[in-house]
Amino acid sequence: MQMLDASAADFAENFDRVVNARRESADNVSRDVADILSRIRARGDEALADLTMKLDGHHFSSDEDWRVPAWRCERAYEELDGELRDALDLAAARIRSYHEAQKPGPRDYTDDIGMRLGHRWTPVDAAGVYVPGGRAAYPSSLLMNAIPARVAGVERLVAVTPTPKGEMNPLVLAAAHIAGIDEIWRVGGAQAIGALAYGTQRIAPVDVITGPGNAWVAEAKRQVFGTVGIDMIAGPSEILVIADDKNDPAWIAADLLSQAEHDPSSQSILITDSADFAAQVEDQVDVQAAMLATGKTARAAWDAHGAIITVASLDDAIPLANRLAAEHVELAVDDPEALFAKLRHAGSVFLGRMVPEAVGDYVAGPNHVLPTGRRARFASGLSVLDFMKRTSFIEAGPDALAAVGPAAIALAEAEGLPAHAQSIRLRLK
């Protein structure tokens, strides 16, 4: 963990290293994924079965070994502990409500020359959701990916999830039932992304692939982009907390560890205007990490990528935050709105002392699939729009064409495209 003082002479150099630290996949991952995708394209189900047996220890001996039937998802939902079932239902309802408000509307108008212009939105036909599988499965991720697709109007919704040694997580199956998944295939890794993108004998291709995964999954999504749409290239999770010394240091330490426990490559950063508070948080991280079941992972991430930065004023934290462009930003201060107004780059922002990032992961409503690796500079979190596309339209009568046609002819001729010009000129005559 790095302890940085913004007033130190070498701060700019050290902060640059924090901003630019590489925490994502290496070149060998790219080569491995390219080989896997090539095998899926060439051999389809045969390659998918070979890779699933080799990497997950799962053998396909029957149709149910390939695909989870709907009744198993419904049974998993019905057999859930009541408290867990209610929690999933609450999360799904809040996610659905939030994303319903994101649906865009059409535009249709006639301008001052009489030309009709506008656009309409339509959903993609099919979407694929990648769900990490096995014992460390995340039903919340399935809800966050599948529900916006359903709200968008996607007709065919497909999930892929690895089942190491045949094990399936009942929470994931229950979440699939709640979200209304049409197909669940028991495959994972880069090979599952290839199957969704290119199709196999059993699995029909989709138009958009979303969902989190490991470095191989992320790289596979990068390589199939263009054949299909994707949500984003997701890297290791990250959190930035901007906090003053009026906070309970135990709360802030817990927030930092909530992302560190995801992966040894995760990044947790605290910016504060109090050196004493910084030391208290550091002590609390040590205490709490030692008590966590995920402590080994959290400790590795904190030691390798964590940072505490002290600044003279909390206003000085904002330029640093904008450079970091973090996935999650907590503003645990008296007046979070004042800092929020100046914060330009963040995946999701948590305002005030009483809203830890973990609430956003599960039940707040906004999507938890967010840009990482400084991509919040140009990217947004997953939304209904990721499953829709906009089509523009134009309608013109003789008078409207006459008003703009000569200008279009002049531009076409200037670009050396005479057929373009002629297609307009003939109509003007």
Secondary structure, DSSP 8 states (H G I E B T S, - for coil): -EEEETTSTTHHHHHHHHHH---S--HHHHHHHHHHHHHHHHHTHHHHHHHHHHHH-----SHHHHB--HHHHHHHHHHS-HHHHHHHHHHHHHHHHHHHTT----EEEE-TTS-EEEEEEEE-SEEEEE---GGG--HHHHHHHHHHHHHHT-SEEEEE---GGG---HHHHHHHHHHT-SEEES--HHHHHHHHHH--SSS---SEEE----HHHHHHHHHHBTTBEES----S-EEEEEE-TTS-HHHHHHHHHHHHTT-TT-EEEEEES-HHHHHHHHHHHHHHHHH-TTHHHHHHHHHHH-EEEE-SSGGGHHHHHHHH--SEEEEESS-HHHHHTT----SEEEESTT--HHHHHHTSSS------TTGGGT-----GGGGEEEEEEEE--HHHHHHHHHHHHHHHHHTT-HHHHHHHHHHH-
